[in-house]
Amino acid sequence: MKKSNYKWVVLAIVCLAIFSPNYAQYQLAPIAPQLMTTYNLSMTQFSSVFSAPMIPAIFLSLVAGLLVDKFGVKRVISIGLIITAIGICLRVTATDYTTLLIYMILAGVGATFLNSNGAKIMGNYFEPEKISMAMSVFLASATLAMTLGMATTGLYPSIRIAFICAGIISVIGAVLWIVFVKDPKVEEDGIPKAPASIKESLKIVTKNKTIWIVGFCLMGVLACNVAISSFLPTALVGRAIDPVTAGFYASIMTLGSLVGCLTSPIIVSKVGKMKPVMLVLGVIATVGGALFWSAPEGIMLGAGLFVFGAALSGLMPLLMSIPIQLPEIGPEYAGTAGGFTGTLQLLGAVVIPTYIITPIAGPNMNVFFILAGVCMAVTSVLVLFLPELMKK
């Protein structure tokens, strides 16, 4: 297969691989009431189960980045995808909160490895000018999984059937990666280049101020996203909207996220600068996160959630593409940088919604969504301290 065609094969497989765990996770949101009854879950327990696939990222994102920089993408990510497939398939056998939590944690290992090394993978197979485009498609695949998970799960005849379908997708993704993806040859002046040492990679990444800012920005984005995605259908049902319609509205938000992922890099290329676009998106997401869920039912609610989703997720490819664009990081240390920012990102996604927002807000959904909006307000301020990497 020609190299020019092979990169698209890799991109397609990576998209399916990242689709699987996100689809499995977002299946839970529209059936939250049934899950809470079936497994006897409290609101806090459901929130922890929903965010459980992100727990591995707290402990393994940096490790995954270091290992990929050292040993290549093929072997390391194969292991992650196998663990994910096992977790999603075993989820069918869960009987209580503890077993469901464990299987959901396992389901997140592959996503952790892929998210940490997304820019590294694209940088290995795509030309520099096409990396942001490839990252947009990669992230859009995850968002598409969220959209379909939110929109279709309520239509399955049972929780068991929904879980089985997710398991099949995870197995297919793992098998395709193992069979078809190969490590690229990294050469310098025609000579195979030795990988950077773990110590060197850590030193260069952790001393970089921009990497820290990107990590904290991603922390705010993911905290807001997880908080709102996990409880939006429940909040809408609390407004006397029936569960199927509530799931439909939630899918509109994730559809907006899909559009935002794909279009924000295009907008940046047209504007010629990244920071102004990121600031506008941040402000829209701040207001939208706090208020748009309470808009009147109908066109206003749907449009508001669409715009909020687009603004929130539009920040993701822009933020995640920054490390590999830094001259001092580049493709060589992109895995470690992605792992480091991924650790901060998922730490916020797991800790902030479950252990800060939910306990403070309690059953008050107005306070809950306002606190989610505050996460984006902090992110918007941090964007001001990022370098402008594009000049018109």
N, C-alpha and C positions, 0 to 999 in steps of 0.2 A: 504493500500500500504506500502510495506517495506520501511524503512528509506533510505536504500541504493539505492533504485530505485527512491524515491521521490525527491532526490536532483537533479536527471537528469530531472525530470519533471519541477522543479523550474527553472533550467538552460534554458530549452527549452522555457519556457514562458517568462523569462527575455530577452532572445535573440530576440523573436518576438516583445516584447514590445519596445526594443531599436531599432529594425529594422524600425519600423513604422515612427517615426519622422525624422530619418535620410534619409529614402527613400523619404519622402515628401519634405524635404529640397533640396536634390540633384536632384530632378526632375527639379528644376528651371534652373540649369546650362546649359544643352544642348538646352533649348528653350529660352535662354536669349533674343535673338533678337525679337522673337515673343512676349514675355512678355513685353519688353520695348516699343514695338509698341502698344500692346493691352491696357496696363495700362498707357501709356505715361510716361515712367520712364526714368530718366537720368541714367548715369553710376553709380553715387553715390547713387541714390535711389535704383537701382537694387542691388547694393552691400549691402545696409542696409536691404533690404527685404530678401536677401539670408542669411545674418547673423542674422536676427531677431530671429530665434529659440534659439539662444544663449543668447539673452538679459535676459531672466528669470534667467539664471545661475549667472549673475552678482549680482542679488538681492536675489535669493532664494537658491543658492547652500549651503551656510552656514546654513541657516534656515532649509533646508531639512535635512542636516546631523544632526543638533541638535535635530530636531523633531523625526527622526528615532532612534537616540540613546536613546531618552526619551520614545517614544511610540511604537517603533517597526516598521518593514518594511511594514506590511500588510496595515494598514489604511492610512499611510502617502502617500505611493506610489500609492495606489488606487486613491486617490484624484488627484494626478499629471497626471495619465494616463487618467482619465475621462476628465480633462481639455484639454489634448492633442487631444483626439478624437474629442472633440467639435470644437477645432480650425481647425483641418485638414478637418473635414466635412464641416464647414462653409466656407472654402476657396473657394469652388465652387461658392459661391454667391458674391465674391469680385468684386467690380466695378472700383476701382481706387487704387492709391498708398496707401492711408491711411487704407482702409479696408483690403487690402492684407497684409500690414505690421502688423496690429493688429492680424489677424488670424495666421500669421506665428509666432508671439510672443507666442500666446497661444499654438501653436503646440510644442513649445520647453519646456513646463513646465515638462512633463513626462520624457523627456530625461535628464533634469536637476536633477530631483529627483533620477533617476536611475544611472546617471554618478557619482553623489555625493556619492552614497551608494553602488556602485558596489562591492567594496572590502568588505564592511560590509555584504552584502547579501551572497557573496560567502563564507565568513568566518563563517556565521551562519549555512550553510548547507553542506559545504565541509570540509574535513580534511585539516589541515594546509599545508601538502605537495602537495595538489591538488588545492590550491587557485589560484596560478599563472596560472595554466592550465585553470581553469574555467574563470579567468579574460581574458585570451587570446581569448577564444571562445566568451565571451561576447563582447569584443571589435571588434572581427572579424565579428560578426553579424552586428554591426554598419557599418563596412567597406563594407561588402557585400551589405548592403542597398545603400550605396553611389555608389558602382560599378553598381548595377542594375539600380539605378536612373539615372546615367549618360548614361548608355548604351541603355536603353529601352524607355526612355521618348519621344525621337524623333520619335519613331515608333507608338505612339498613334495617333488616327485620329484627336484628338483635345485636347486642354489644359483642357477642362472640363472633358473629359473621364479620362485623366491622374489623375486629382485631385480626381475624384470619387473613382478610384481604391485605391488610397492612403488612403482615408477616410475609406473604408471598412476594410483595413488591421489594421488601428488604433483601430477601434471598436472591432475587434476580439481579439487583444492583450489586451485591457483593460478588456474585459469580462473574458478571460481566467485567468488573474491575480486575479481578484476579486473572481472568483469561486473556483480556485484550490490552490492558495498560502496561506499558514498559517504561522503565526509567530512561530519561534522555541522557545522552553522553555530554558531560560538561568538560569542555576543553579550553585551553588557553594557548594560543599560538600552535595549535595542532597537537598539544600534549595534554593528556588527561589531567584535570586539575584536582588536587587533593582537597577534600572538604575542610571547612573551617573547624577548629577545635570548639568543643562546647564552652570552654572557659572564655575563649576569644569572642564567640558569638554573644554570650551573656554580657560581657563587659561592654561591647559596642552598643548593644540594644538598650541596656538599662541606664547608660549614661546619656542617652538621647532624650532631650526634653520634649521634643515633638511626639515621640512614641508614647510618653506618659499622657500627654494631653489627648492624643487620639484614643488611648485606652479609656480615659475618664469620659470622653464624649460618647464612646460606644456603650459605656456603662449606663449612662443616662437614657440613651435611645432604647436599649434592650429592657431596662427596668420599666420604662413607660409602655413599651410594646407588650411585654409579658403581662403586666398588671391589667391593661385594658383588654387584651385578647382573651385572658382567662376568665374574666368576669363580665364582659360585655353582653353575651347572650343572657346571663342570669339577671343582669341589671335591666335589660330590656323586658324580660319576662315580668320583672317587678313593676314595670310600667303598664302591665296588663296587655302586653303584646304576646301572642301565642308563641310557643317554643320554635315551631318551624319558621315562622316569619322572623323571629329574633335571630335564628341561625342564618337566614338569608341576609339580614342587615349586617351581621358580622362578616359574612362573606363579601359584601360590598366593600367593607373596609380593607379586607385583604386583597381584593381585586385592585383597589386603589394603590395598595402597597406594591403589587406587581407592576402597575403602570409607572409608579415612582421609581422603582429600581431600574427600569429600562430607559426612562426618559431623562433622569437627572444628569447623567454624564453627557447626554446630547445637549441639554440646556447649558451646561458649563462650557462645552466646546463653542456654543454660539455666543455666549456672553464673553468668553475669553478669560474669566476669572472664577475661581472656585469659592472663595470666602463669601462674597455677596450672595451667591445662590444658597450656600449653606445657612447663612444667617436668616434669609427669608423663609427657607424650609423649617428652620428651628422655631421661628416665631409662630408660624402657622401650626406646627405640631404642638406647641405649648398651649395655644388657645384652643385648638381642636381637642387635645387630650382632656382638657378640663371641662369643656362645655358642649362639644358637638353631640355627645351621646344623648343629651337631654333635649335636642331639637324636636320640633313637632313631627309626629309620625307621617311618613310619606316621602315626598321628593326632598324636603329639607333635611330630614334625618339621613336619607341615603346619600345625598350630595355631600353633606357634612362629613360623614364617615369616610366617603371616598377620598375627599380632599385631605382629611387627616391622615389616612393610610398612605397616600401618595407622598405627602410631606415627610412623614416619619421614616418610611423606608427609602425615600430618595436620598437620605443622608448616608445610608449604609455603604453603597459602592464608592461614594466619594471619600468617606473616612477610611475604609479598608484599603483603598488604593494609594493612600498617602505614604505609608512606610516604604513600599517598593520604589516610589518615586524619589525618595531622599537619596542623594548621592552616597552618603555614608552607610546606607543600608543596602539598597539595590536587591537584586535577586539572590545574592550570596547569603544574606542574613534575613531574607524575607520570611522564612519559616519561623525563626526564633522571634522576630518582631511580631509576626501574626499570632504566635503562641502567647507572647507577653500581653499584647492588647486583648487577646481573646480571654485571658485569665481575668483581667479587670472587667471586661465586657460581661462575661457570664457570672462573675461575682455579683455584679449589680442586678442581673436578671434573676438570680436565685434569692439573694438576701433582701433586696429592697422591697419587692412586691409582697413576699411572704412574711418577712419578719419586721418590716417597718410600716409599709402602707396599710396592709390588712389589719394588724393589731391597733393602729391609731384610728383608722376609719371605722372599724367594726362593721355593723350592718348599714352604715350611712354611705350610700353610693355617691352622693354629691361630694363628700369629703374625699372619698376614695379616688375619684377621677380628678379632682383638683390636685391631690398629691401626685398623681401620675403626671399631670401637666407641669408640676414643679420640677420634676426630673428633666423635662425637656427645656425648661427655663435655664437650669444650670448648664445644660449642654450648650445652649445658644450663647451663653456668656463665654464658655471655654473656647468656642470657635474663634472668638476674637483674637486668641493668643496663638492660633495656628499660622504657619507661614503660608504665603500665597505662592503656590507652585506653578501657576499658569500666568503667563503674560500675554495679553491680547496683542 
